[in-house]
Amino acid sequence: MAYENLLIQTENSVMTITINRPSQLNALNSATINELNKALALADVNADVRVIIITGSGEKAFVAGADIKEFAEYSVEQGRLLSALGHKLLFDFVENMSKPVIAAVNGFALGGGLELAMSCHMRIASDNAKMGLPEVTLGVIPGYGGTQRLAQLVGKGKAMEMITSAAMVSAEEALRWGLVNDVVAQADLLSKANELAAKIAKNSPTAVSAAIRSVNAGYRDGTNGYNEEIREFGRCFGTGDFREGTTAFLEKRKPSFQGN
């Protein structure tokens, strides 16, 4: 499938999606959000893909925010629908995918860019990355899950500080606060992301998916994460991957997981 704003490459069961709008610092417009939804939906059902990496083109920005000119004249109802649709098509969609998504954050990740990175299951940042939610400087708040996911990752107090001050944090500060998993030199960013992806890709796809659902359940209102873990643990016993994994262990060989 051809995309106007994305570059896609798949190798060794890892799909890399590069948001490719360098002249706009890879800002998220509606067309890009729709393309990301389509690409991610296809990846989620593609048995040849076990891990997804999302990054931005160029060295300046992962995603420098949303495309403000698209919604500068929106009404209250249009604004509400913009947020709701974004959650559905991209941000909640990424978080609830059955396959792990790694954000390789190169350069600026601001506004919707940081919200996209936070919706991914893991984040690796280049040492020149800058992250923040500057929406209050425009008279609005983060609308793509930023007020919720930032607090989950760094705690309520730090989230309040970052959102209300609109301050950016460096990659090293983001690492200290748990906003990112690792920080590396920009030249090593994709190789580090692929190194992590390779470690994940060799494991059972069915178990990895179950783990994602179980961890997410603990952050979902009205859901008991422990009960969800018990259910998912039990379901694993009915999979081919469980039979293969346990048989390989007993036979002292490496497993060959098929994701079933």
PyRosetta script that sets phi, psi and omega in degrees:
from pyrosetta import init, pose_from_sequence

init()
pose = pose_from_sequence("MAYENLLIQTENSVMTITINRPSQLNALNSATINELNKALALADVNADVRVIIITGSGEKAFVAGADIKEFAEYSVEQGRLLSALGHKLLFDFVENMSKPVIAAVNGFALGGGLELAMSCHMRIASDNAKMGLPEVTLGVIPGYGGTQRLAQLVGKGKAMEMITSAAMVSAEEALRWGLVNDVVAQADLLSKANELAAKIAKNSPTAVSAAIRSVNAGYRDGTNGYNEEIREFGRCFGTGDFREGTTAFLEKRKPSFQGN")
pose.set_psi(1, 135.6)
pose.set_omega(1, -178.9)
pose.set_phi(2, -88.2)
pose.set_psi(2, 138.9)
pose.set_omega(2, 179.1)
pose.set_phi(3, -125.4)
pose.set_psi(3, 143.7)
pose.set_omega(3, 180.0)
pose.set_phi(4, -83.6)
pose.set_psi(4, -33.4)
pose.set_omega(4, -171.5)
pose.set_phi(5, -117.9)
pose.set_psi(5, 6.7)
pose.set_omega(5, -177.8)
pose.set_phi(6, -128.9)
pose.set_psi(6, 147.6)
pose.set_omega(6, 168.1)
pose.set_phi(7, -116.1)
pose.set_psi(7, 132.9)
pose.set_omega(7, -174.7)
pose.set_phi(8, -129.8)
pose.set_psi(8, 132.2)
pose.set_omega(8, 178.6)
pose.set_phi(9, -138.1)
pose.set_psi(9, 136.3)
pose.set_omega(9, 177.5)
pose.set_phi(10, -123.5)
pose.set_psi(10, 127.9)
pose.set_omega(10, 179.9)
pose.set_phi(11, -151.5)
pose.set_psi(11, 133.8)
pose.set_omega(11, 178.2)
pose.set_phi(12, 53.6)
pose.set_psi(12, 43.3)
pose.set_omega(12, 177.2)
pose.set_phi(13, 70.2)
pose.set_psi(13, 10.8)
pose.set_omega(13, 179.9)
pose.set_phi(14, -115.9)
pose.set_psi(14, 122.4)
pose.set_omega(14, 176.2)
pose.set_phi(15, -97.9)
pose.set_psi(15, 126.4)
pose.set_omega(15, 175.4)
pose.set_phi(16, -106.0)
pose.set_psi(16, 120.7)
pose.set_omega(16, 177.8)
pose.set_phi(17, -107.3)
pose.set_psi(17, 117.8)
pose.set_omega(17, 179.7)
pose.set_phi(18, -107.7)
pose.set_psi(18, 119.5)
pose.set_omega(18, 175.1)
pose.set_phi(19, -73.5)
pose.set_psi(19, 120.2)
pose.set_omega(19, -166.6)
pose.set_phi(20, -119.5)
pose.set_psi(20, 73.5)
pose.set_omega(20, 172.7)
pose.set_phi(21, -132.3)
pose.set_psi(21, 60.6)
pose.set_omega(21, -171.2)
pose.set_phi(22, -61.2)
pose.set_psi(22, -32.0)
pose.set_omega(22, -179.8)
pose.set_phi(23, -69.0)
pose.set_psi(23, -20.6)
pose.set_omega(23, 175.4)
pose.set_phi(24, -108.7)
pose.set_psi(24, 20.4)
pose.set_omega(24, -177.4)
pose.set_phi(25, 52.5)
pose.set_psi(25, 35.6)
pose.set_omega(25, 175.8)
pose.set_phi(26, 61.3)
pose.set_psi(26, 29.2)
pose.set_omega(26, 179.5)
pose.set_phi(27, -59.1)
pose.set_psi(27, 145.0)
pose.set_omega(27, -178.6)
pose.set_phi(28, -84.4)
pose.set_psi(28, 109.7)
pose.set_omega(28, 169.3)
pose.set_phi(29, -102.9)
pose.set_psi(29, 176.4)
pose.set_omega(29, -175.7)
pose.set_phi(30, -63.1)
pose.set_psi(30, -36.1)
pose.set_omega(30, -179.9)
pose.set_phi(31, -64.4)
pose.set_psi(31, -41.0)
pose.set_omega(31, -179.8)
pose.set_phi(32, -68.5)
pose.set_psi(32, -39.8)
pose.set_omega(32, 177.1)
pose.set_phi(33, -61.3)
pose.set_psi(33, -42.7)
pose.set_omega(33, 179.0)
pose.set_phi(34, -65.8)
pose.set_psi(34, -40.5)
pose.set_omega(34, 178.4)
pose.set_phi(35, -65.6)
pose.set_psi(35, -40.7)
pose.set_omega(35, 177.3)
pose.set_phi(36, -61.5)
pose.set_psi(36, -41.3)
pose.set_omega(36, 178.2)
pose.set_phi(37, -59.6)
pose.set_psi(37, -45.1)
pose.set_omega(37, -178.7)
pose.set_phi(38, -66.0)
pose.set_psi(38, -44.9)
pose.set_omega(38, -178.5)
pose.set_phi(39, -65.0)
pose.set_psi(39, -41.4)
pose.set_omega(39, -178.9)
pose.set_phi(40, -70.8)
pose.set_psi(40, -37.1)
pose.set_omega(40, 178.2)
pose.set_phi(41, -63.1)
pose.set_psi(41, -41.5)
pose.set_omega(41, 177.6)
pose.set_phi(42, -66.3)
pose.set_psi(42, -40.2)
pose.set_omega(42, 179.3)
pose.set_phi(43, -64.1)
pose.set_psi(43, -36.0)
pose.set_omega(43, -175.3)
pose.set_phi(44, -67.0)
pose.set_psi(44, -24.9)
pose.set_omega(44, -179.8)
pose.set_phi(45, -107.5)
pose.set_psi(45, 5.6)
pose.set_omega(45, -179.1)
pose.set_phi(46, -91.6)
pose.set_psi(46, 112.5)
pose.set_omega(46, -177.1)
pose.set_phi(47, -64.5)
pose.set_psi(47, -19.4)
pose.set_omega(47, 179.5)
pose.set_phi(48, -81.2)
pose.set_psi(48, -7.9)
pose.set_omega(48, 179.8)
pose.set_phi(49, -109.9)
pose.set_psi(49, 124.5)
pose.set_omega(49, 179.7)
pose.set_phi(50, -113.7)
pose.set_psi(50, -23.1)
pose.set_omega(50, 179.5)
pose.set_phi(51, -143.5)
pose.set_psi(51, 147.5)
pose.set_omega(51, 179.5)
pose.set_phi(52, -122.7)
pose.set_psi(52, 136.2)
pose.set_omega(52, 173.1)
pose.set_phi(53, -113.9)
pose.set_psi(53, 131.6)
pose.set_omega(53, 174.1)
pose.set_phi(54, -113.8)
pose.set_psi(54, 130.5)
pose.set_omega(54, 177.8)
pose.set_phi(55, -144.2)
pose.set_psi(55, 179.2)
pose.set_omega(55, 178.8)
pose.set_phi(56, -116.5)
pose.set_psi(56, 152.6)
pose.set_omega(56, -179.6)
pose.set_phi(57, -77.4)
pose.set_psi(57, 152.4)
pose.set_omega(57, 179.7)
pose.set_phi(58, 79.8)
pose.set_psi(58, -176.5)
pose.set_omega(58, -176.6)
pose.set_phi(59, -107.0)
pose.set_psi(59, -5.3)
pose.set_omega(59, -174.0)
pose.set_phi(60, -88.6)
pose.set_psi(60, -35.4)
pose.set_omega(60, -170.6)
pose.set_phi(61, -149.5)
pose.set_psi(61, 139.1)
pose.set_omega(61, 164.1)
pose.set_phi(62, -70.8)
pose.set_psi(62, -69.5)
pose.set_omega(62, 169.7)
pose.set_phi(63, -149.6)
pose.set_psi(63, 120.5)
pose.set_omega(63, -174.2)
pose.set_phi(64, -86.2)
pose.set_psi(64, 11.5)
pose.set_omega(64, 177.0)
pose.set_phi(65, 131.4)
pose.set_psi(65, -171.3)
pose.set_omega(65, 174.8)
pose.set_phi(66, -85.5)
pose.set_psi(66, 162.7)
pose.set_omega(66, -180.0)
pose.set_phi(67, -84.1)
pose.set_psi(67, 95.0)
pose.set_omega(67, -169.5)
pose.set_phi(68, -61.0)
pose.set_psi(68, -33.9)
pose.set_omega(68, -177.0)
pose.set_phi(69, -63.8)
pose.set_psi(69, -19.0)
pose.set_omega(69, -180.0)
pose.set_phi(70, -72.4)
pose.set_psi(70, -28.5)
pose.set_omega(70, -172.8)
pose.set_phi(71, -127.3)
pose.set_psi(71, 13.0)
pose.set_omega(71, -176.4)
pose.set_phi(72, -60.2)
pose.set_psi(72, -27.1)
pose.set_omega(72, -177.0)
pose.set_phi(73, -106.7)
pose.set_psi(73, 14.6)
pose.set_omega(73, -176.0)
pose.set_phi(74, -68.8)
pose.set_psi(74, 150.7)
pose.set_omega(74, 173.6)
pose.set_phi(75, -85.4)
pose.set_psi(75, 176.0)
pose.set_omega(75, 177.7)
pose.set_phi(76, -56.6)
pose.set_psi(76, -48.6)
pose.set_omega(76, -178.2)
pose.set_phi(77, -67.1)
pose.set_psi(77, -39.2)
pose.set_omega(77, 177.6)
pose.set_phi(78, -63.7)
pose.set_psi(78, -38.1)
pose.set_omega(78, 177.7)
pose.set_phi(79, -64.0)
pose.set_psi(79, -42.8)
pose.set_omega(79, 179.2)
pose.set_phi(80, -62.9)
pose.set_psi(80, -43.4)
pose.set_omega(80, -180.0)
pose.set_phi(81, -67.3)
pose.set_psi(81, -36.2)
pose.set_omega(81, 177.3)
pose.set_phi(82, -58.9)
pose.set_psi(82, -45.8)
pose.set_omega(82, 179.4)
pose.set_phi(83, -65.4)
pose.set_psi(83, -48.1)
pose.set_omega(83, -177.1)
pose.set_phi(84, -61.4)
pose.set_psi(84, -41.6)
pose.set_omega(84, -179.2)
pose.set_phi(85, -68.5)
pose.set_psi(85, -39.1)
pose.set_omega(85, 177.8)
pose.set_phi(86, -61.4)
pose.set_psi(86, -43.3)
pose.set_omega(86, 176.0)
pose.set_phi(87, -56.4)
pose.set_psi(87, -48.3)
pose.set_omega(87, -174.5)
pose.set_phi(88, -66.8)
pose.set_psi(88, -47.4)
pose.set_omega(88, -172.2)
pose.set_phi(89, -77.9)
pose.set_psi(89, -30.5)
pose.set_omega(89, -171.7)
pose.set_phi(90, -131.5)
pose.set_psi(90, -61.0)
pose.set_omega(90, -165.8)
pose.set_phi(91, -71.6)
pose.set_psi(91, -50.4)
pose.set_omega(91, 173.2)
pose.set_phi(92, -68.3)
pose.set_psi(92, -33.5)
pose.set_omega(92, -179.4)
pose.set_phi(93, -60.5)
pose.set_psi(93, -47.3)
pose.set_omega(93, 179.7)
pose.set_phi(94, -62.1)
pose.set_psi(94, -48.9)
pose.set_omega(94, -177.1)
pose.set_phi(95, -57.3)
pose.set_psi(95, -35.0)
pose.set_omega(95, -174.5)
pose.set_phi(96, -100.4)
pose.set_psi(96, 12.2)
pose.set_omega(96, 176.6)
pose.set_phi(97, -65.4)
pose.set_psi(97, 153.2)
pose.set_omega(97, -179.7)
pose.set_phi(98, -80.8)
pose.set_psi(98, -10.9)
pose.set_omega(98, -179.8)
pose.set_phi(99, -115.3)
pose.set_psi(99, 143.6)
pose.set_omega(99, -178.3)
pose.set_phi(100, -64.1)
pose.set_psi(100, 139.1)
pose.set_omega(100, 177.9)
pose.set_phi(101, -119.3)
pose.set_psi(101, 124.8)
pose.set_omega(101, 179.9)
pose.set_phi(102, -108.2)
pose.set_psi(102, 127.3)
pose.set_omega(102, 173.5)
pose.set_phi(103, -90.2)
pose.set_psi(103, 122.4)
pose.set_omega(103, 173.5)
pose.set_phi(104, -100.8)
pose.set_psi(104, 96.8)
pose.set_omega(104, -168.3)
pose.set_phi(105, -89.1)
pose.set_psi(105, 104.7)
pose.set_omega(105, 179.3)
pose.set_phi(106, -106.1)
pose.set_psi(106, 115.1)
pose.set_omega(106, 178.3)
pose.set_phi(107, 78.0)
pose.set_psi(107, -142.6)
pose.set_omega(107, -174.2)
pose.set_phi(108, -72.4)
pose.set_psi(108, 132.9)
pose.set_omega(108, 169.6)
pose.set_phi(109, -129.9)
pose.set_psi(109, 93.7)
pose.set_omega(109, -172.6)
pose.set_phi(110, -121.0)
pose.set_psi(110, 147.5)
pose.set_omega(110, 176.7)
pose.set_phi(111, 54.6)
pose.set_psi(111, -123.1)
pose.set_omega(111, 179.6)
pose.set_phi(112, -59.2)
pose.set_psi(112, -24.0)
pose.set_omega(112, 177.1)
pose.set_phi(113, -68.6)
pose.set_psi(113, -45.2)
pose.set_omega(113, 176.2)
pose.set_phi(114, -67.9)
pose.set_psi(114, -35.8)
pose.set_omega(114, 177.8)
pose.set_phi(115, -63.5)
pose.set_psi(115, -37.7)
pose.set_omega(115, 176.0)
pose.set_phi(116, -65.3)
pose.set_psi(116, -46.4)
pose.set_omega(116, 179.4)
pose.set_phi(117, -59.7)
pose.set_psi(117, -40.7)
pose.set_omega(117, -178.9)
pose.set_phi(118, -70.0)
pose.set_psi(118, -26.5)
pose.set_omega(118, 178.0)
pose.set_phi(119, -75.1)
pose.set_psi(119, -19.8)
pose.set_omega(119, 175.3)
pose.set_phi(120, -70.5)
pose.set_psi(120, 159.6)
pose.set_omega(120, -175.4)
pose.set_phi(121, -77.1)
pose.set_psi(121, -24.8)
pose.set_omega(121, 178.9)
pose.set_phi(122, -146.9)
pose.set_psi(122, 156.0)
pose.set_omega(122, -178.6)
pose.set_phi(123, -137.0)
pose.set_psi(123, 129.0)
pose.set_omega(123, 171.5)
pose.set_phi(124, -119.6)
pose.set_psi(124, 132.4)
pose.set_omega(124, -175.3)
pose.set_phi(125, -116.3)
pose.set_psi(125, 148.0)
pose.set_omega(125, 170.2)
pose.set_phi(126, -76.4)
pose.set_psi(126, 155.7)
pose.set_omega(126, -174.9)
pose.set_phi(127, -68.6)
pose.set_psi(127, -11.2)
pose.set_omega(127, 176.2)
pose.set_phi(128, -100.1)
pose.set_psi(128, 9.3)
pose.set_omega(128, -177.4)
pose.set_phi(129, -69.4)
pose.set_psi(129, 146.4)
pose.set_omega(129, 174.0)
pose.set_phi(130, -130.6)
pose.set_psi(130, 131.4)
pose.set_omega(130, -174.8)
pose.set_phi(131, -128.0)
pose.set_psi(131, 142.5)
pose.set_omega(131, 178.3)
pose.set_phi(132, -177.3)
pose.set_psi(132, 167.7)
pose.set_omega(132, 177.3)
pose.set_phi(133, -122.4)
pose.set_psi(133, 91.1)
pose.set_omega(133, -173.6)
pose.set_phi(134, -89.7)
pose.set_psi(134, 16.1)
pose.set_omega(134, -171.0)
pose.set_phi(135, -58.2)
pose.set_psi(135, -34.3)
pose.set_omega(135, -176.6)
pose.set_phi(136, -64.9)
pose.set_psi(136, -19.5)
pose.set_omega(136, 176.0)
pose.set_phi(137, -71.8)
pose.set_psi(137, -12.7)
pose.set_omega(137, 177.4)
pose.set_phi(138, -105.9)
pose.set_psi(138, 4.4)
pose.set_omega(138, -179.4)
pose.set_phi(139, 80.8)
pose.set_psi(139, 23.6)
pose.set_omega(139, -179.1)
pose.set_phi(140, -140.8)
pose.set_psi(140, 174.2)
pose.set_omega(140, 177.2)
pose.set_phi(141, -116.1)
pose.set_psi(141, 166.3)
pose.set_omega(141, 173.2)
pose.set_phi(142, -57.2)
pose.set_psi(142, 131.4)
pose.set_omega(142, -174.8)
pose.set_phi(143, -119.1)
pose.set_psi(143, 4.3)
pose.set_omega(143, -179.5)
pose.set_phi(144, -116.2)
pose.set_psi(144, 39.8)
pose.set_omega(144, 176.1)
pose.set_phi(145, 94.0)
pose.set_psi(145, 1.5)
pose.set_omega(145, -174.9)
pose.set_phi(146, -63.1)
pose.set_psi(146, -39.1)
pose.set_omega(146, -178.6)
pose.set_phi(147, -67.6)
pose.set_psi(147, -25.1)
pose.set_omega(147, -178.3)
pose.set_phi(148, -91.8)
pose.set_psi(148, -50.5)
pose.set_omega(148, -174.8)
pose.set_phi(149, -70.7)
pose.set_psi(149, -34.4)
pose.set_omega(149, 178.9)
pose.set_phi(150, -64.2)
pose.set_psi(150, -42.5)
pose.set_omega(150, 178.4)
pose.set_phi(151, -64.4)
pose.set_psi(151, -36.7)
pose.set_omega(151, 177.4)
pose.set_phi(152, -63.6)
pose.set_psi(152, -36.3)
pose.set_omega(152, -174.8)
pose.set_phi(153, -84.5)
pose.set_psi(153, -41.2)
pose.set_omega(153, -173.2)
pose.set_phi(154, -115.1)
pose.set_psi(154, -4.2)
pose.set_omega(154, -177.6)
pose.set_phi(155, 96.4)
pose.set_psi(155, 156.5)
pose.set_omega(155, -174.0)
pose.set_phi(156, -62.4)
pose.set_psi(156, -44.9)
pose.set_omega(156, -175.5)
pose.set_phi(157, -63.8)
pose.set_psi(157, -48.2)
pose.set_omega(157, 179.8)
pose.set_phi(158, -66.4)
pose.set_psi(158, -36.9)
pose.set_omega(158, 177.5)
pose.set_phi(159, -63.0)
pose.set_psi(159, -44.6)
pose.set_omega(159, 177.5)
pose.set_phi(160, -58.8)
pose.set_psi(160, -43.1)
pose.set_omega(160, 179.7)
pose.set_phi(161, -62.0)
pose.set_psi(161, -49.2)
pose.set_omega(161, -176.9)
pose.set_phi(162, -64.9)
pose.set_psi(162, -41.9)
pose.set_omega(162, -176.2)
pose.set_phi(163, -72.4)
pose.set_psi(163, -45.3)
pose.set_omega(163, -175.1)
pose.set_phi(164, -77.7)
pose.set_psi(164, -26.0)
pose.set_omega(164, 177.8)
pose.set_phi(165, -91.2)
pose.set_psi(165, -16.7)
pose.set_omega(165, -176.2)
pose.set_phi(166, 61.9)
pose.set_psi(166, 22.4)
pose.set_omega(166, -177.2)
pose.set_phi(167, -77.3)
pose.set_psi(167, 144.7)
pose.set_omega(167, 173.2)
pose.set_phi(168, -88.4)
pose.set_psi(168, 150.7)
pose.set_omega(168, 174.1)
pose.set_phi(169, -117.2)
pose.set_psi(169, 150.1)
pose.set_omega(169, 177.7)
pose.set_phi(170, -77.5)
pose.set_psi(170, 169.5)
pose.set_omega(170, 178.3)
pose.set_phi(171, -61.1)
pose.set_psi(171, -41.9)
pose.set_omega(171, -178.6)
pose.set_phi(172, -66.3)
pose.set_psi(172, -39.2)
pose.set_omega(172, 177.1)
pose.set_phi(173, -67.1)
pose.set_psi(173, -39.0)
pose.set_omega(173, 177.0)
pose.set_phi(174, -60.8)
pose.set_psi(174, -36.8)
pose.set_omega(174, 178.1)
pose.set_phi(175, -67.3)
pose.set_psi(175, -43.0)
pose.set_omega(175, 179.8)
pose.set_phi(176, -61.6)
pose.set_psi(176, -35.6)
pose.set_omega(176, -177.4)
pose.set_phi(177, -87.1)
pose.set_psi(177, -3.3)
pose.set_omega(177, -180.0)
pose.set_phi(178, 82.6)
pose.set_psi(178, 13.5)
pose.set_omega(178, 179.3)
pose.set_phi(179, -75.0)
pose.set_psi(179, -30.5)
pose.set_omega(179, 175.1)
pose.set_phi(180, -126.2)
pose.set_psi(180, 158.3)
pose.set_omega(180, -179.2)
pose.set_phi(181, -83.9)
pose.set_psi(181, -30.8)
pose.set_omega(181, -175.1)
pose.set_phi(182, -159.9)
pose.set_psi(182, 157.3)
pose.set_omega(182, 176.2)
pose.set_phi(183, -129.8)
pose.set_psi(183, 131.7)
pose.set_omega(183, 179.8)
pose.set_phi(184, -137.7)
pose.set_psi(184, 166.8)
pose.set_omega(184, 174.0)
pose.set_phi(185, -59.4)
pose.set_psi(185, 146.7)
pose.set_omega(185, -176.1)
pose.set_phi(186, -57.0)
pose.set_psi(186, -36.8)
pose.set_omega(186, -179.5)
pose.set_phi(187, -64.8)
pose.set_psi(187, -21.5)
pose.set_omega(187, -177.4)
pose.set_phi(188, -102.0)
pose.set_psi(188, 2.8)
pose.set_omega(188, -170.9)
pose.set_phi(189, -60.6)
pose.set_psi(189, -53.6)
pose.set_omega(189, -176.6)
pose.set_phi(190, -69.4)
pose.set_psi(190, -34.8)
pose.set_omega(190, 177.9)
pose.set_phi(191, -66.6)
pose.set_psi(191, -37.0)
pose.set_omega(191, 177.1)
pose.set_phi(192, -67.0)
pose.set_psi(192, -42.4)
pose.set_omega(192, 177.7)
pose.set_phi(193, -62.4)
pose.set_psi(193, -41.1)
pose.set_omega(193, 178.7)
pose.set_phi(194, -69.1)
pose.set_psi(194, -32.9)
pose.set_omega(194, 176.2)
pose.set_phi(195, -62.2)
pose.set_psi(195, -45.6)
pose.set_omega(195, 177.0)
pose.set_phi(196, -65.2)
pose.set_psi(196, -43.1)
pose.set_omega(196, -179.8)
pose.set_phi(197, -60.2)
pose.set_psi(197, -39.0)
pose.set_omega(197, -179.5)
pose.set_phi(198, -65.2)
pose.set_psi(198, -37.5)
pose.set_omega(198, 177.6)
pose.set_phi(199, -63.5)
pose.set_psi(199, -38.5)
pose.set_omega(199, -179.7)
pose.set_phi(200, -73.2)
pose.set_psi(200, -42.2)
pose.set_omega(200, -172.4)
pose.set_phi(201, -63.9)
pose.set_psi(201, -24.0)
pose.set_omega(201, -178.6)
pose.set_phi(202, -80.3)
pose.set_psi(202, -11.0)
pose.set_omega(202, -178.4)
pose.set_phi(203, -89.4)
pose.set_psi(203, 173.0)
pose.set_omega(203, -178.0)
pose.set_phi(204, -64.5)
pose.set_psi(204, 118.8)
pose.set_omega(204, 177.3)
pose.set_phi(205, -59.7)
pose.set_psi(205, -37.3)
pose.set_omega(205, -179.2)
pose.set_phi(206, -68.2)
pose.set_psi(206, -38.4)
pose.set_omega(206, 179.0)
pose.set_phi(207, -70.7)
pose.set_psi(207, -39.3)
pose.set_omega(207, 177.8)
pose.set_phi(208, -61.5)
pose.set_psi(208, -43.8)
pose.set_omega(208, 177.8)
pose.set_phi(209, -61.7)
pose.set_psi(209, -42.3)
pose.set_omega(209, 178.6)
pose.set_phi(210, -63.0)
pose.set_psi(210, -38.4)
pose.set_omega(210, 178.6)
pose.set_phi(211, -64.9)
pose.set_psi(211, -41.7)
pose.set_omega(211, 178.2)
pose.set_phi(212, -60.4)
pose.set_psi(212, -47.2)
pose.set_omega(212, -179.8)
pose.set_phi(213, -62.4)
pose.set_psi(213, -39.0)
pose.set_omega(213, -178.2)
pose.set_phi(214, -68.2)
pose.set_psi(214, -45.4)
pose.set_omega(214, 179.0)
pose.set_phi(215, -63.5)
pose.set_psi(215, -45.2)
pose.set_omega(215, 179.6)
pose.set_phi(216, -61.0)
pose.set_psi(216, -33.3)
pose.set_omega(216, -177.1)
pose.set_phi(217, -60.7)
pose.set_psi(217, -32.2)
pose.set_omega(217, -179.6)
pose.set_phi(218, -68.1)
pose.set_psi(218, -13.5)
pose.set_omega(218, -180.0)
pose.set_phi(219, -109.7)
pose.set_psi(219, 9.3)
pose.set_omega(219, -177.0)
pose.set_phi(220, -103.5)
pose.set_psi(220, 128.1)
pose.set_omega(220, 179.7)
pose.set_phi(221, -57.9)
pose.set_psi(221, 135.2)
pose.set_omega(221, 175.8)
pose.set_phi(222, 79.2)
pose.set_psi(222, 5.5)
pose.set_omega(222, -179.7)
pose.set_phi(223, -116.2)
pose.set_psi(223, 132.8)
pose.set_omega(223, 175.2)
pose.set_phi(224, -89.6)
pose.set_psi(224, 109.2)
pose.set_omega(224, -176.3)
pose.set_phi(225, -61.5)
pose.set_psi(225, -34.8)
pose.set_omega(225, 179.1)
pose.set_phi(226, -65.5)
pose.set_psi(226, -41.9)
pose.set_omega(226, 178.3)
pose.set_phi(227, -65.2)
pose.set_psi(227, -38.1)
pose.set_omega(227, 178.1)
pose.set_phi(228, -64.7)
pose.set_psi(228, -39.6)
pose.set_omega(228, 177.3)
pose.set_phi(229, -60.6)
pose.set_psi(229, -42.9)
pose.set_omega(229, 179.2)
pose.set_phi(230, -60.1)
pose.set_psi(230, -44.3)
pose.set_omega(230, 179.9)
pose.set_phi(231, -64.3)
pose.set_psi(231, -45.9)
pose.set_omega(231, -178.4)
pose.set_phi(232, -66.5)
pose.set_psi(232, -38.1)
pose.set_omega(232, 176.7)
pose.set_phi(233, -58.7)
pose.set_psi(233, -45.8)
pose.set_omega(233, 179.2)
pose.set_phi(234, -63.6)
pose.set_psi(234, -41.6)
pose.set_omega(234, -180.0)
pose.set_phi(235, -61.2)
pose.set_psi(235, -32.9)
pose.set_omega(235, -179.5)
pose.set_phi(236, -57.9)
pose.set_psi(236, -31.1)
pose.set_omega(236, -176.9)
pose.set_phi(237, -68.1)
pose.set_psi(237, -15.5)
pose.set_omega(237, 179.4)
pose.set_phi(238, -97.1)
pose.set_psi(238, 10.0)
pose.set_omega(238, -176.0)
pose.set_phi(239, -101.4)
pose.set_psi(239, 154.5)
pose.set_omega(239, 173.6)
pose.set_phi(240, -64.6)
pose.set_psi(240, -33.7)
pose.set_omega(240, 178.9)
pose.set_phi(241, -61.9)
pose.set_psi(241, -38.6)
pose.set_omega(241, 178.1)
pose.set_phi(242, -64.2)
pose.set_psi(242, -44.2)
pose.set_omega(242, 179.1)
pose.set_phi(243, -63.0)
pose.set_psi(243, -42.1)
pose.set_omega(243, 179.4)
pose.set_phi(244, -66.5)
pose.set_psi(244, -44.3)
pose.set_omega(244, -177.4)
pose.set_phi(245, -63.4)
pose.set_psi(245, -45.7)
pose.set_omega(245, -179.2)
pose.set_phi(246, -70.8)
pose.set_psi(246, -38.4)
pose.set_omega(246, 178.0)
pose.set_phi(247, -63.8)
pose.set_psi(247, -44.1)
pose.set_omega(247, 179.5)
pose.set_phi(248, -62.0)
pose.set_psi(248, -39.9)
pose.set_omega(248, 178.7)
pose.set_phi(249, -61.5)
pose.set_psi(249, -46.8)
pose.set_omega(249, -178.1)
pose.set_phi(250, -68.7)
pose.set_psi(250, -29.7)
pose.set_omega(250, 179.4)
pose.set_phi(251, -89.9)
pose.set_psi(251, 2.1)
pose.set_omega(251, 177.7)
pose.set_phi(252, 57.3)
pose.set_psi(252, 48.5)
pose.set_omega(252, 176.0)
pose.set_phi(253, -135.9)
pose.set_psi(253, 167.2)
pose.set_omega(253, 177.2)
pose.set_phi(254, -77.2)
pose.set_psi(254, 138.3)
pose.set_omega(254, 179.6)
pose.set_phi(255, -73.8)
pose.set_psi(255, 154.7)
pose.set_omega(255, 173.9)
pose.set_phi(256, -120.2)
pose.set_psi(256, 89.8)
pose.set_omega(256, -174.1)
pose.set_phi(257, -78.1)
pose.set_psi(257, 137.3)
pose.set_omega(257, -179.8)
pose.set_phi(258, -108.2)
pose.set_psi(258, -6.3)
pose.set_omega(258, 178.7)
pose.set_phi(259, 75.1)
pose.set_psi(259, 37.1)
pose.set_omega(259, 179.1)
pose.set_phi(260, -136.4)
pose.dump_pdb("model.pdb")
